[in-house]
Amino acid sequence: MQTTTVDIPTDDGVADSSLTRPEGNGPFPAVLLFMDAFGPRPRLVEMAERIAAQGYLVLTPNLFYRAGRAPLFDLSRLGEPDQRGALFEKIMPMIVALTPDVISRDSAAYLDFLAARDDVRPGPVAITGYCMGGTNALRAIEAHPDRIAAIASFHGGRIVTDASDSPHLGVDSITGEVYFGHADQDQSMTPEQIATLEKALDAAGVRYRSEVYEGAHHGFTMADTPMYHEQATERHWVALFDLLNRTLPTT
């Protein structure tokens, strides 16, 4: 497979992105990979390549492109627990800037980019998102239900809030399938918030699975951070490929 950098025009600039393409001529079903808060880096390329190995073309956009091209941060000490606070002081304003309207417009640009490619199979795509990317994946399918067949959110944070535009309040627009893999040690998505999310999904008639991964912390799939949990990560791969095989099969 091959990973290259591509630039995607948006309403607000150009989103530098990674494109990971399987072997062969295609056309391939497409998967968007929405990054966690630490942004594009080798770990996300590894994950995109694992998905591409199953026959999917994977696009990993820099969701923080308005702040500049990746890398935006010095991640050389990402594996040190005491460095997270200092990093998040820089990152949090960029997370907050990703409003529902911004995510809707950016997602449309990513979907348009994929739809224009000859090596992408026509029709809906899928999204897998991590941490804030999981939350924004939910925003994307709510905004573009006809263009997204499924999303998988892993250790997504703040999916349920007290805000009037909380992500869980928009699920009634979803026509595809949704998977949530929650960490059981995650203060950004408590058991009470998970129950509220599931109640909203049930009321909207959304097809979904919502599972809690025992012993896992927020960020458990990220092997370059102290939050990494190998067993939970392998479980996430099983869940993700089960979802993709059912909703966006390669054959």
Secondary structure, DSSP 8 states (H G I E B T S, - for coil): -EEEEEEEEETTEEEEEEEEE-SSS--B-EEEEE--TT-SSHHHHHHHHHHHTTT-EEEEE-TTGGG-SS--S--TTTTSGGGHHHHHHHHHHHHHT--HHHHHHHHHHHHHHHHT-TTB-SS-EEEEEETHHHHHHHHHHHH-TTTEEEEEEES---SS-SSTT-GGGGGGG--SEEEEEEEEE-TTS-HHHHHHHHHHHHHHT-EEEEEEEEEEETTTT-TTSTT--HHHHHHHHHHHHHHHHHHS---
